């Protein structure tokens, strides 16, 4: 619900992809988490790059939402990082999302 409110406010205020990319790099983990959840609505190279960086975030839900948005954006450049996450991810919730994302992105290199 919180992410929906932020999305509506950002869109109503005319948020740009640059604004979203900046929020994805925020020091505030709640802002990163909420912005990662809605970032797929603001497709740009800056947003995609910022989402890729969040795959290494310390917060579970930030990583989870980043994976989800990358799939919504059909970001096949995320596949190598997602494959690496299969080996290193400690959160079962995020790991399930990563495995689902690899299947949804449908890239042959995701299948060992």
C-alpha positions in Angstrom: 0.0 0.0 0.0 2.8 2.4 0.9 4.5 1.8 -2.5 1.2 2.5 -4.2 0.9 5.9 -2.4 4.5 6.8 -3.3 3.9 5.8 -6.9 0.7 7.9 -7.2 2.5 10.9 -5.6 5.5 10.6 -7.8 3.4 10.3 -11.0 1.2 13.1 -9.9 4.2 15.3 -9.2 5.6 14.5 -12.6 8.5 12.3 -11.4 11.1 11.6 -14.0 13.2 8.5 -14.5 16.1 10.6 -13.2 14.1 11.2 -9.9 13.5 7.5 -9.6 17.1 6.6 -10.2 18.1 9.1 -7.5 15.6 7.6 -5.0 17.0 4.1 -5.8 20.4 5.4 -4.6 19.0 7.0 -1.4 20.6 6.5 2.0 17.2 5.8 3.3 16.4 2.0 3.0 12.6 2.6 3.0 12.9 5.0 0.1 15.0 2.4 -1.8 12.6 -0.4 -1.0 9.4 1.6 -2.0 11.0 3.1 -5.1 12.4 -0.3 -6.3 8.8 -1.6 -6.1 7.5 1.0 -8.5 10.6 1.6 -10.7 9.3 -0.6 -13.5 6.9 2.3 -14.3 9.8 4.6 -15.1 11.8 2.7 -17.8 15.2 4.3 -18.6 18.8 3.3 -18.7 19.4 5.2 -15.4 16.6 3.3 -13.6 17.7 -0.1 -15.0 21.3 0.6 -13.9 20.2 1.7 -10.4 18.0 -1.4 -10.1 20.9 -3.6 -11.1 23.0 -2.0 -8.3 20.3 -2.8 -5.8 20.7 -6.5 -6.3 23.6 -6.2 -3.8 21.6 -4.1 -1.3 21.8 -5.1 2.3 18.1 -5.1 2.8 16.1 -8.1 1.8 13.0 -6.3 0.5 15.1 -3.9 -1.5 16.7 -6.8 -3.4 13.3 -8.5 -3.7 11.6 -5.4 -5.2 14.6 -4.7 -7.5 14.4 -8.3 -8.9 10.7 -7.9 -9.5 11.1 -4.5 -11.3 13.9 -5.8 -13.4 11.7 -8.7 -14.6 8.8 -6.3 -15.3 11.3 -4.2 -17.4 12.4 -7.5 -19.2 16.0 -6.5 -18.3 18.0 -9.5 -19.7 21.3 -7.7 -18.7 20.3 -8.7 -15.1 20.7 -12.4 -15.9 24.4 -12.7 -14.9 23.8 -11.0 -11.6 20.7 -13.1 -11.0 22.7 -16.3 -11.7 25.3 -15.2 -9.2 22.6 -14.5 -6.6 21.4 -18.1 -6.9 24.8 -19.1 -5.4 25.0 -16.3 -2.8 21.6 -15.2 -1.7 20.8 -16.0 1.9 17.1 -15.0 2.0 14.8 -17.8 0.8 12.2 -15.2 -0.2 14.6 -13.4 -2.5 16.1 -16.6 -3.8 12.6 -17.8 -4.9 12.1 -14.5 -6.6 15.5 -14.7 -8.3 14.8 -18.2 -9.6 11.3 -17.2 -10.8 12.9 -14.1 -12.5 15.4 -16.2 -14.4 12.6 -18.4 -15.7 10.5 -15.4 -16.7 13.4 -13.7 -18.5 13.9 -16.9 -20.5 17.6 -16.6 -21.3 19.4 -19.9 -22.2 22.4 -19.0 -20.1 20.3 -19.1 -17.0 20.0 -22.8 -17.2 23.2 -24.6 -16.2 
